[in-house]
Amino acid sequence: MLQPFPFSELRDWYLKNGRSTLPWRDYSHDTKTLGYRVWLAETMLQQTQVERVKEYFKNILTAFPTVEDLAACSYEEFFPYYKWLGYYSRARNMLAAAKQVVDDFWGIFPEDTQSLRTLKWVGPYTAEAIRAFAYNESTLSFDTNLEKIFSRYYYGNKFQKLTKDEKSQILADFQKQSQETHQTRKVQERQDLIAGSVQKSTWPKSTSQSDDEIWSVSCVFSGRDINNALMDYGATISLNSIASIDWDSYPLHSSTFYQTRWELEPVKEKKKSSFPNKQAYVLAILHENHKKYFSLPVIPANAGICQQQPKKQSEAKTDPATSAGWHNSFRPFLIGKNTWNPRAITQEYFLKNFWLEVSVRPPEVKSYNKHEIPYMVCYVQVQSGKHSFSEFEGLKVRGFEEGYVEGVEFGDKWEKECLNKHDYFEVEAKQNSLF
């Protein structure tokens, strides 16, 4: 049985040190607007740094101030406001979720977990975050960052996984403390308000609330306060680097992590890769949800600019074992040597040569070809623009990348051939461009 977590101490620390200026922490809006803002922020913050999300959050709200506005726009209309944020399937799912909210819930994000989980891209964490921040429910939005805090508090080691029962106990304990605290903290917080020791700007309030109403709401462990406190604690106090932790200002002295000063948490050293990244060639596999794959079109030697080229190749011509011929088979795009960043140079390649804006995943394959030349393979999807590449369906590419790469000859001759083909399609690329 775990000892009760000191939510009271954590909340006191948060009210004085929390990041109250984050744009999505303005809780002065009506329930409908607040649900939209919370969902928008929490969706974009997943696996994305806070500083990057700030401007995107403001710009998207300016362009699409309501969930109805977002639901009514196309991906092409939304893309300029989202591009470079990454995880482009997230962007498409955001539009789908917005449509669900408008069609199924009258434009208001639901309050219960079960209904929230029916929305695209809304998992357990996001559902509880919406309940906590939009509806101020006494719930905890568990993710890896919150688990790290509790694991360090109880076990002094962020790598110690919490059991399902332990997380349930922590949640139940939070809800119990929230109920008990309503009366015991009432007088003290009233005095703090008068003395000015509590920053009213950190409280969830509307402009129409009186001081009495503000005080009566704040005296409970609200879902907003505690979840925000845990996030800020993880971002500014419970840091990954031991050299960055200020033990003198560490607020939870009852924490096992504080008492043992990192002794129970193993330091995991990153394995150094021997792969020569800077000498490797970058190859791109252009696809559409791994159902369609694209290559540079077949170009007969006597082709003119206006000659129509075949759009699809049959599966029989695209087996890795028979992929040596340029004119008959699917092949990855040879981007060139990795001069600085494989994703960046791949994006530049497609934009410069084909006027296409693409999303690029980190290299999934790093290997050597039959001549012992290093290469890496990135998966790429078009986000904006049109093309006339040859289209292949029914291929098994993922997991079989090396079979397709073997047909690609790295060297001056092949790269020069590609450049000639780029010139060939320059006019058509510009005509098809959305820019």
Secondary structure, DSSP 4 states (H G I P E B T S, - for coil): -PPPP-HHHHHHHHHHH--TTSGGG---S-HHHHHHHHHHHHHHHTTS-HHHHHHHHHHHHHH--SHHHHHHS-HHHHHHHHTTSS-HHHHHHHHHHHHHHHHHHTTS--SSHHHHTTSTT--HHHHHHHHHHHH--S-----HHHHHHHHHHHHS-TTSPPPHHHHHHHHHHHHHHHHHHHHHTHHHHHHHHHHT-S-GGGS---TT--HHHHHHHHTS--HHHHHHHHHHHHHHTS-S-GGG--GGG-S-TT-HHHHHTTTTS---PPPPP-S-GGG-EEEEEEEETTTEEEEPPP--TT--TT-----EE-GGG--GGGTT-TTTS---EEEEE-SS-HHHHHHHHHHHHH--EEEEPPP-EEEE-TT--EEEEEEEEEEE-----EEEES---TT-HHHHHTT---SHHHHHHHHHHHHHHHHHHHHH---
